[in-house]
Amino acid sequence: MLLKVVTEDAKTWTDWTRKYRSEGTGIPKVYVVRADGKQIYGKSGAPEALPRFLALALKSSGRIPSRVELTQLSGDLKAAQAAIKAGEIQKATRILSRRTEGIYAEPALALQKLEATLIEQGKAALAAAQTKIKNTETAFDGLLELVAVERDYSRLQPLRKPIAAAVTTVRKDAALRELLATAEVVDRAKEYESQKNLKLALKTWRLVQTEHPKSPAAKLAGERIAALEKQGVSPSAEPTPKSKKTVSSIDEKRAAFQLGLGKRYLKLSRRKAKEYFEKAIELAPMSKAADEARKLLRGL
């Protein structure tokens, strides 16, 4: 983009020279200013070796996005802002995980600013969850928050390692490991409800109730089951999900098959991949295939 400064306007020129300095008093005065307003060059007189000068100036000015990229960046900015406003942090971080470093166009800078804000929010949420987990009375609430933090913020580069480390620490603690598994199922049930996939949400809440009857989530599961059935969501004639100990090998194989189909469709059709992953969870909720399907669903 070429910027034209009308120097006959005394105020404009005064404002410019206060912000951008130039060595020497002669003419012409040559400035190179990056898209974010940072001054790269400012001297009087024509630059020597003009081709080399321009090449160095361009190199210092970052990567110039194409018109298609610029349109995409503008669209990403609007989508991320809308997602944050709607409280859909996972959707926002999925958008913001697309790399914009080295681009100084206005929408790219705005995206980087949004990302920095969410990184700070994620750090605060992670710290709050870890504090609650240390207290036996609030441990389950803290684990629910940790699962949500992992779901929403783990795509952001600076948060990947600290979130992974926090989850690993919990998994190594025998007293917390089972509670974390319960929290993960509860979180998935909530996600299904937010996505209006109420039938699968009902099945997942029933899984919480049957697999973790003495957990802090059992009462919540009962309340959600009653609420969903009151809305007319069918409890389904299918048998109650089997425990990890009694789940049949046939169901596990079927779930693994559905998982494999979903993986094949990851790059072809996100919608189809999602259907296969959800089917894997439905067939054998406590199987390894279902666990992997849940993780892959979070990435969609």
Backbone hydrogen bonds in HBPLUS format (Angstrom, degrees):
<---DONOR---> <-ACCEPTOR-->    atom                        ^
c    i                          cat <-CA-CA->   ^        H-A-AA   ^      H-
h    n   atom  resd res      DA  || num        DHA   H-A  angle D-A-AA Bond
n    s   type  num  typ     dist DA aas  dist angle  dist       angle   num
A0009-ASP N   A0006-VAL O   3.32 MM   3  6.02 158.7  2.37 113.1 118.6     1
A0013-TRP N   A0009-ASP O   3.09 MM   4  6.36 168.5  2.10 162.8 165.8     2
A0014-THR N   A0010-ALA O   2.88 MM   4  6.02 157.5  1.93 149.1 155.9     3
A0015-ASP N   A0011-LYS O   2.87 MM   4  6.05 163.9  1.89 152.8 156.9     4
A0016-TRP N   A0012-THR O   2.91 MM   4  6.12 155.6  1.96 146.5 153.9     5
A0017-THR N   A0013-TRP O   2.94 MM   4  6.15 167.7  1.96 153.7 155.7     6
A0018-ARG N   A0014-THR O   3.04 MM   4  6.18 138.5  2.21 143.4 154.0     7
A0019-LYS N   A0015-ASP O   3.19 MM   4  6.40 145.7  2.32 141.3 149.5     8
A0019-LYS N   A0016-TRP O   3.08 MM   3  5.28 124.5  2.40  99.0 112.9     9
A0020-TYR N   A0016-TRP O   2.74 MM   4  5.90 163.5  1.77 160.7 166.3    10
A0023-GLU N   A0042-GLY O   3.00 MM  19  6.27 163.5  2.03 127.8 125.9    11
A0044-SER N   A0023-GLU O   2.75 MM  21  5.99 136.0  1.94 165.9 172.9    12
A0045-GLY N   A0028-PRO O   2.59 MM  17  5.14 153.2  1.66 159.5 168.5    13
A0030-VAL N   A0043-LYS O   2.81 MM  13  5.53 172.3  1.82 166.7 165.0    14
A0043-LYS N   A0030-VAL O   3.07 MM  13  5.53 153.1  2.15 150.4 156.7    15
A0032-VAL N   A0041-TYR O   2.96 MM   9  4.85 154.3  2.03 131.6 129.5    16
A0040-ILE N   A0032-VAL O   2.68 MM   8  5.22 166.0  1.70 157.5 160.5    17
A0041-TYR N   A0032-VAL O   3.20 MM   9  4.85 151.7  2.28 134.0 133.9    18
A0034-ARG N   A0038-LYS O   2.77 MM   4  5.22 166.6  1.78 161.8 157.2    19
A0037-GLY N   A0034-ARG O   2.87 MM   3  5.32 161.3  1.91 120.2 123.9    20
A0052-ARG N   A0049-ALA O   3.03 MM   3  5.56 116.4  2.45 113.8 128.2    21
A0053-PHE N   A0049-ALA O   2.95 MM   4  6.16 160.3  1.99 155.1 161.4    22
A0054-LEU N   A0050-LEU O   2.88 MM   4  6.09 165.3  1.90 162.5 164.6    23
A0055-ALA N   A0051-PRO O   2.99 MM   4  6.17 154.4  2.06 143.3 150.8    24
A0056-LEU N   A0052-ARG O   2.96 MM   4  6.20 160.3  2.00 152.2 156.6    25
A0057-ALA N   A0053-PHE O   2.93 MM   4  6.14 155.9  1.99 147.9 155.3    26
A0058-LEU N   A0054-LEU O   2.91 MM   4  6.09 160.8  1.95 149.4 153.9    27
A0059-LYS N   A0055-ALA O   3.00 MM   4  6.19 153.1  2.08 142.5 150.2    28
A0060-SER N   A0056-LEU O   3.04 MM   4  6.26 147.3  2.15 143.7 151.6    29
A0061-SER N   A0058-LEU O   3.10 MM   3  4.99 144.5  2.23  95.7 106.5    30
A0063-ARG N   A0102-GLY O   2.68 MM  39  5.73 149.3  1.77 155.5 165.2    31
A0070-LEU N   A0066-SER O   2.84 MM   4  6.09 160.4  1.88 154.4 160.2    32
A0071-THR N   A0067-ARG O   2.96 MM   4  6.15 155.2  2.02 145.0 151.1    33
A0072-GLN N   A0068-VAL O   2.96 MM   4  6.22 154.6  2.02 145.3 152.7    34
A0073-LEU N   A0069-GLU O   2.76 MM   4  6.03 157.5  1.81 153.9 160.1    35
A0074-SER N   A0070-LEU O   2.97 MM   4  6.18 159.4  2.01 146.3 151.6    36
A0075-GLY N   A0071-THR O   2.95 MM   4  6.18 154.1  2.02 144.9 152.3    37
A0076-ASP N   A0072-GLN O   2.79 MM   4  6.04 155.5  1.85 150.1 157.3    38
A0077-LEU N   A0073-LEU O   2.91 MM   4  6.11 153.2  1.98 146.9 154.0    39
A0078-LYS N   A0074-SER O   3.15 MM   4  6.43 163.6  2.18 147.3 150.4    40
A0079-ALA N   A0075-GLY O   2.97 MM   4  6.14 162.0  2.00 149.6 155.1    41
A0080-ALA N   A0076-ASP O   2.81 MM   4  5.93 160.4  1.85 150.5 155.8    42
A0081-GLN N   A0077-LEU O   2.96 MM   4  6.10 164.6  1.99 150.9 155.3    43
A0082-ALA N   A0078-LYS O   2.96 MM   4  6.11 157.6  2.02 145.5 151.8    44
A0083-ALA N   A0079-ALA O   2.91 MM   4  6.09 154.3  1.98 145.1 152.4    45
A0084-ILE N   A0080-ALA O   2.96 MM   4  6.17 161.5  1.99 151.9 156.3    46
A0085-LYS N   A0081-GLN O   3.00 MM   4  6.17 159.2  2.05 145.7 151.6    47
A0086-ALA N   A0082-ALA O   2.97 MM   4  6.18 144.4  2.10 142.1 151.6    48
A0088-GLU N   A0083-ALA O   2.74 MM   5  4.90 147.6  1.84 158.7 152.1    49
A0087-GLY N   A0084-ILE O   3.02 MM   3  4.96 154.6  2.09 100.5 108.4    50
A0092-ALA N   A0088-GLU O   3.09 MM   4  6.42 157.4  2.15 148.7 155.5    51
A0093-THR N   A0089-ILE O   2.84 MM   4  6.10 163.8  1.86 159.8 162.9    52
A0094-ARG N   A0090-GLN O   3.04 MM   4  6.18 143.6  2.17 139.9 149.7    53
A0095-ILE N   A0091-LYS O   3.21 MM   4  6.52 150.2  2.30 143.9 150.6    54
A0096-LEU N   A0092-ALA O   2.90 MM   4  6.17 161.8  1.93 151.0 156.8    55
A0097-SER N   A0093-THR O   2.92 MM   4  5.84 124.4  2.24 136.1 146.8    56
A0098-ARG N   A0095-ILE O   3.26 MM   3  6.01 167.7  2.27 116.7 120.4    57
A0103-ILE N   A0100-THR O   3.20 MM   3  5.81 146.5  2.32 140.8 139.5    58
A0108-ALA N   A0105-ALA O   3.05 MM   3  5.40 119.2  2.44 108.3 123.5    59
A0109-LEU N   A0105-ALA O   3.03 MM   4  6.33 158.8  2.08 160.1 166.9    60
A0110-ALA N   A0106-GLU O   2.99 MM   4  6.22 155.0  2.05 151.7 159.0    61
A0111-LEU N   A0107-PRO O   2.93 MM   4  6.14 150.6  2.02 142.7 150.4    62
A0112-GLN N   A0108-ALA O   2.95 MM   4  6.22 154.1  2.02 146.1 153.2    63
A0113-LYS N   A0109-LEU O   2.95 MM   4  6.19 147.4  2.05 142.8 151.6    64
A0114-LEU N   A0110-ALA O   2.97 MM   4  6.25 156.0  2.03 145.4 151.6    65
A0115-GLU N   A0111-LEU O   2.89 MM   4  6.13 158.2  1.94 148.5 154.7    66
A0116-ALA N   A0112-GLN O   2.97 MM   4  6.20 156.4  2.02 143.3 149.2    67
A0117-THR N   A0113-LYS O   3.04 MM   4  6.32 152.5  2.12 145.2 152.5    68
A0118-LEU N   A0114-LEU O   2.96 MM   4  6.30 159.6  2.00 152.9 158.1    69
A0119-ILE N   A0115-GLU O   2.85 MM   4  6.07 148.3  1.95 149.9 159.4    70
A0120-GLU N   A0116-ALA O   3.16 MM   4  6.41 156.9  2.21 144.1 148.9    71
A0121-GLN N   A0117-THR O   3.01 MM   4  6.33 154.3  2.08 144.7 152.5    72
A0122-GLY N   A0118-LEU O   2.76 MM   4  5.93 157.5  1.81 147.5 153.7    73
A0123-LYS N   A0119-ILE O   2.94 MM   4  6.18 156.1  2.00 147.1 153.1    74
A0124-ALA N   A0120-GLU O   3.05 MM   4  6.26 160.1  2.10 146.8 151.8    75
A0125-ALA N   A0121-GLN O   2.87 MM   4  6.11 158.6  1.91 150.4 156.8    76
A0126-LEU N   A0122-GLY O   2.88 MM   4  6.02 157.4  1.93 149.6 155.5    77
A0127-ALA N   A0123-LYS O   2.99 MM   4  6.18 162.2  2.02 147.5 152.3    78
A0128-ALA N   A0124-ALA O   2.96 MM   4  6.16 158.0  2.01 147.9 153.9    79
A0129-ALA N   A0125-ALA O   2.98 MM   4  6.16 157.2  2.03 145.3 151.4    80
A0130-GLN N   A0126-LEU O   2.97 MM   4  6.20 163.5  2.00 153.0 157.1    81
A0131-THR N   A0127-ALA O   3.04 MM   4  6.24 149.7  2.13 144.7 152.7    82
A0132-LYS N   A0128-ALA O   3.14 MM   4  6.42 157.6  2.19 147.7 152.8    83
A0133-ILE N   A0129-ALA O   2.97 MM   4  6.22 153.9  2.04 151.4 159.0    84
A0135-ASN N   A0132-LYS O   3.07 MM   3  5.43 150.2  2.16 108.8 117.5    85
A0138-THR N   A0135-ASN O   3.03 MM   3  5.46 139.1  2.21 110.3 121.4    86
A0139-ALA N   A0135-ASN O   2.83 MM   4  5.58 107.5  2.36 151.0 170.7    87
A0142-GLY N   A0138-THR O   2.95 MM   4  6.19 155.3  2.01 153.7 161.7    88
A0143-LEU N   A0139-ALA O   2.86 MM   4  6.17 147.8  1.96 148.3 157.6    89
A0144-LEU N   A0140-PHE O   2.92 MM   4  6.23 156.5  1.97 152.4 158.3    90
A0145-GLU N   A0141-ASP O   3.03 MM   4  6.30 154.1  2.09 144.0 151.0    91
A0146-LEU N   A0142-GLY O   2.83 MM   4  6.11 147.4  1.94 142.6 152.5    92
A0147-VAL N   A0143-LEU O   2.91 MM   4  6.15 160.5  1.95 152.0 155.9    93
A0148-ALA N   A0144-LEU O   3.04 MM   4  6.28 155.3  2.10 142.9 149.9    94
A0149-VAL N   A0145-GLU O   2.82 MM   4  6.06 151.4  1.90 146.3 154.6    95
A0150-GLU N   A0146-LEU O   2.88 MM   4  6.14 159.2  1.92 150.6 155.9    96
A0151-ARG N   A0147-VAL O   2.94 MM   4  6.18 158.4  1.99 146.6 152.7    97
A0152-ASP N   A0148-ALA O   2.86 MM   4  5.98 163.5  1.88 150.6 155.1    98
A0153-TYR N   A0149-VAL O   2.81 MM   4  5.52 165.5  1.83 149.9 154.5    99
A0156-LEU N   A0153-TYR O   3.07 MM   3  5.79 158.3  2.12 122.8 128.6   100
A0159-LEU N   A0156-LEU O   2.88 MM   3  5.59 151.2  1.96 127.0 136.1   101
A0160-ARG N   A0157-GLN O   3.32 MM   3  5.49 154.5  2.39 106.9 113.8   102
A0163-ILE N   A0159-LEU O   3.05 MM   4  5.97 160.4  2.09 151.5 157.0   103
A0164-ALA N   A0160-ARG O   2.99 MM   4  6.08 164.6  2.02 150.5 155.5   104
A0165-ALA N   A0161-LYS O   2.85 MM   4  5.97 157.4  1.90 154.2 160.7   105
A0166-ALA N   A0162-PRO O   3.02 MM   4  6.15 152.3  2.10 138.7 145.7   106
A0167-VAL N   A0163-ILE O   3.02 MM   4  6.31 160.0  2.06 154.2 158.9   107
A0168-THR N   A0164-ALA O   2.95 MM   4  6.12 159.3  1.99 147.7 153.8   108
A0169-THR N   A0165-ALA O   2.98 MM   4  6.15 156.2  2.04 146.7 152.6   109
A0170-VAL N   A0166-ALA O   3.20 MM   4  6.47 154.3  2.27 142.8 148.9   110
A0171-ARG N   A0167-VAL O   2.96 MM   4  6.25 159.3  2.01 150.9 156.8   111
A0172-LYS N   A0168-THR O   3.09 MM   4  6.30 136.6  2.29 144.2 154.7   112
A0173-ASP N   A0170-VAL O   3.00 MM   3  5.26 151.4  2.09 106.7 115.8   113
A0176-LEU N   A0173-ASP O   3.02 MM   3  5.39 139.1  2.19 108.6 120.0   114
A0177-ARG N   A0173-ASP O   2.90 MM   4  5.90 142.0  2.04 159.4 171.6   115
A0180-LEU N   A0176-LEU O   2.85 MM   4  6.07 150.8  1.93 156.6 165.4   116
A0181-ALA N   A0177-ARG O   3.11 MM   4  6.46 152.6  2.19 145.0 151.9   117
A0182-THR N   A0178-GLU O   3.06 MM   4  6.39 154.2  2.13 146.7 153.3   118
A0183-ALA N   A0179-LEU O   2.86 MM   4  6.12 158.5  1.91 147.7 154.1   119
A0184-GLU N   A0180-LEU O   2.90 MM   4  6.16 150.7  1.99 150.0 157.3   120
A0185-VAL N   A0181-ALA O   3.22 MM   4  6.51 152.7  2.30 143.1 149.3   121
A0186-VAL N   A0182-THR O   2.92 MM   4  6.22 162.7  1.95 156.0 161.3   122
A0187-ASP N   A0183-ALA O   2.86 MM   4  6.02 159.2  1.90 147.4 153.3   123
A0188-ARG N   A0184-GLU O   3.03 MM   4  6.23 151.2  2.11 138.9 146.5   124
A0189-ALA N   A0185-VAL O   2.95 MM   4  6.24 154.7  2.01 149.0 155.7   125
A0190-LYS N   A0186-VAL O   2.96 MM   4  6.27 159.1  2.01 152.4 157.8   126
A0191-GLU N   A0187-ASP O   2.91 MM   4  6.17 152.5  1.99 145.0 153.1   127
A0192-TYR N   A0188-ARG O   2.90 MM   4  6.21 156.8  1.96 151.3 156.8   128
A0193-GLU N   A0189-ALA O   3.07 MM   4  6.38 153.6  2.14 145.4 152.5   129
A0194-SER N   A0190-LYS O   2.93 MM   4  6.24 159.5  1.97 150.4 156.0   130
A0195-GLN N   A0191-GLU O   2.94 MM   4  6.17 138.3  2.11 144.2 155.9   131
A0197-ASN N   A0192-TYR O   2.83 MM   5  5.03 148.3  1.93 162.4 157.5   132
A0196-LYS N   A0193-GLU O   2.93 MM   3  4.92 159.3  1.98 105.8 111.4   133
A0201-ALA N   A0197-ASN O   2.99 MM   4  6.18 147.0  2.10 144.3 154.7   134
A0202-LEU N   A0198-LEU O   2.82 MM   4  6.01 155.8  1.87 147.7 152.9   135
A0203-LYS N   A0199-LYS O   3.12 MM   4  6.43 158.5  2.17 144.0 149.3   136
A0204-THR N   A0200-LEU O   2.95 MM   4  6.13 151.5  2.03 143.0 150.9   137
A0205-TRP N   A0201-ALA O   2.87 MM   4  6.15 157.1  1.93 153.2 159.1   138
A0206-ARG N   A0202-LEU O   2.96 MM   4  6.18 154.1  2.03 147.5 154.8   139
A0207-LEU N   A0203-LYS O   2.98 MM   4  6.23 140.5  2.14 136.5 147.4   140
A0208-VAL N   A0204-THR O   3.03 MM   4  6.41 150.5  2.12 145.3 152.5   141
A0209-GLN N   A0205-TRP O   3.02 MM   4  6.33 159.1  2.06 147.1 152.4   142
A0210-THR N   A0206-ARG O   2.91 MM   4  6.13 156.1  1.97 149.1 154.7   143
A0211-GLU N   A0207-LEU O   2.81 MM   4  5.69 163.0  1.84 150.9 156.4   144
A0212-HIS N   A0208-VAL O   2.91 MM   4  5.38 146.0  2.03 135.3 143.4   145
A0215-SER N   A0212-HIS O   3.14 MM   3  5.32 164.9  2.17 111.8 115.9   146
A0218-ALA N   A0215-SER O   3.17 MM   3  5.54 165.1  2.19 113.7 118.0   147
A0221-ALA N   A0217-ALA O   2.83 MM   4  6.06 159.3  1.88 157.8 164.1   148
A0222-GLY N   A0218-ALA O   3.00 MM   4  6.28 156.2  2.05 147.6 153.4   149
A0223-GLU N   A0219-LYS O   3.04 MM   4  6.35 155.6  2.10 148.6 155.0   150
A0224-ARG N   A0220-LEU O   2.92 MM   4  6.20 159.8  1.96 154.7 160.0   151
A0225-ILE N   A0221-ALA O   2.88 MM   4  6.04 156.6  1.94 151.7 158.2   152
A0226-ALA N   A0222-GLY O   3.06 MM   4  6.21 164.9  2.08 146.2 150.1   153
A0227-ALA N   A0223-GLU O   2.97 MM   4  6.18 155.3  2.03 143.4 150.7   154
A0228-LEU N   A0224-ARG O   2.90 MM   4  6.04 161.6  1.93 149.0 153.5   155
A0229-GLU N   A0225-ILE O   2.92 MM   4  6.09 163.6  1.95 153.1 157.7   156
A0230-LYS N   A0226-ALA O   2.95 MM   4  6.04 144.7  2.08 140.1 149.9   157
A0231-GLN N   A0227-ALA O   3.15 MM   4  6.44 133.5  2.38 135.1 146.6   158
A0231-GLN N   A0228-LEU O   3.07 MM   3  5.05 129.2  2.34  93.3 107.0   159
A0233-VAL N   A0228-LEU O   3.12 MM   5  5.62 158.0  2.17 153.1 147.0   160
A0232-GLY N   A0229-GLU O   3.01 MM   3  5.05 153.1  2.08  99.8 108.2   161
A0246-THR N   A0243-SER O   3.15 MM   3  5.33 124.7  2.48  98.5 111.7   162
A0247-VAL N   A0243-SER O   2.86 MM   4  5.73 130.0  2.11 155.3 165.3   163
A0252-GLU N   A0248-SER O   3.09 MM   4  6.43 157.9  2.14 147.1 153.6   164
A0253-LYS N   A0249-SER O   2.91 MM   4  6.10 155.2  1.97 143.7 150.0   165
A0254-ARG N   A0250-ILE O   2.89 MM   4  6.16 157.2  1.94 149.2 155.9   166
A0255-ALA N   A0251-ASP O   2.83 MM   4  6.03 158.4  1.87 149.6 155.6   167
A0256-ALA N   A0252-GLU O   2.85 MM   4  6.09 157.9  1.90 147.3 153.6   168
A0257-PHE N   A0253-LYS O   2.90 MM   4  6.12 149.4  2.00 143.9 152.4   169
A0258-GLN N   A0254-ARG O   2.96 MM   4  6.27 158.7  2.01 150.1 155.1   170
A0259-LEU N   A0255-ALA O   2.86 MM   4  6.10 153.0  1.93 148.4 156.6   171
A0260-GLY N   A0256-ALA O   2.94 MM   4  6.19 156.2  2.00 144.3 150.2   172
A0261-LEU N   A0257-PHE O   3.02 MM   4  6.36 153.9  2.09 147.6 154.5   173
A0262-GLY N   A0258-GLN O   2.95 MM   4  6.20 157.3  2.00 147.0 153.3   174
A0263-LYS N   A0259-LEU O   2.98 MM   4  6.31 152.9  2.06 151.0 158.0   175
A0264-ARG N   A0260-GLY O   3.15 MM   4  6.44 151.1  2.24 143.7 150.9   176
A0265-TYR N   A0261-LEU O   3.18 MM   4  6.51 140.6  2.35 143.5 153.8   177
A0265-TYR N   A0262-GLY O   3.13 MM   3  5.18 127.5  2.42  95.5 109.0   178
A0266-LEU N   A0263-LYS O   3.22 MM   3  5.20 159.0  2.27 101.0 107.4   179
A0268-LEU N   A0265-TYR O   3.02 MM   3  4.83 131.3  2.27  95.0 109.4   180
A0269-SER N   A0265-TYR O   2.76 MM   4  5.32 166.9  1.78 145.9 150.4   181
A0273-ALA N   A0269-SER O   2.97 MM   4  6.21 163.1  2.00 153.2 158.6   182
A0274-LYS N   A0270-ARG O   2.91 MM   4  6.05 158.6  1.96 145.7 151.2   183
A0275-GLU N   A0271-ARG O   3.10 MM   4  6.41 152.6  2.18 143.7 150.8   184
A0276-TYR N   A0272-LYS O   3.06 MM   4  6.40 161.0  2.10 155.2 158.8   185
A0277-PHE N   A0273-ALA O   2.96 MM   4  6.21 160.8  2.00 154.6 160.2   186
A0278-GLU N   A0274-LYS O   2.98 MM   4  6.13 163.2  2.01 151.1 155.5   187
A0279-LYS N   A0275-GLU O   3.00 MM   4  6.19 146.6  2.12 141.3 150.9   188
A0280-ALA N   A0276-TYR O   2.98 MM   4  6.26 150.0  2.07 145.0 152.7   189
A0281-ILE N   A0277-PHE O   3.11 MM   4  6.47 154.1  2.18 147.8 154.0   190
A0282-GLU N   A0278-GLU O   2.94 MM   4  6.13 153.9  2.01 143.4 151.1   191
A0283-LEU N   A0279-LYS O   2.93 MM   4  6.12 152.5  2.01 150.6 156.6   192
A0284-ALA N   A0280-ALA O   3.25 MM   4  6.41 165.6  2.27 149.2 151.9   193
A0287-SER N   A0284-ALA O   3.02 MM   3  5.44 168.7  2.04 124.1 126.0   194
A0291-ASP N   A0287-SER O   3.08 MM   4  6.45 154.7  2.15 145.7 152.6   195
A0292-GLU N   A0288-LYS O   2.98 MM   4  6.27 161.4  2.02 152.1 156.3   196
A0293-ALA N   A0289-ALA O   2.86 MM   4  6.05 151.7  1.94 143.0 151.9   197
A0294-ARG N   A0290-ALA O   2.90 MM   4  6.15 152.6  1.97 149.9 155.9   198
A0295-LYS N   A0291-ASP O   3.20 MM   4  6.52 156.5  2.26 144.7 150.3   199
A0296-LEU N   A0292-GLU O   2.97 MM   4  6.26 159.6  2.01 152.0 157.5   200
A0297-LEU N   A0293-ALA O   2.86 MM   4  6.04 148.9  1.95 145.9 154.8   201
A0298-ARG N   A0294-ARG O   3.09 MM   4  6.38 147.6  2.20 143.5 151.1   202
A0299-GLY N   A0296-LEU O   3.03 MM   3  5.14 136.0  2.23  97.1 109.7   203
A0300-LEU N   A0297-LEU O   3.05 MM   3  5.21 156.4  2.11 104.4 112.0   204
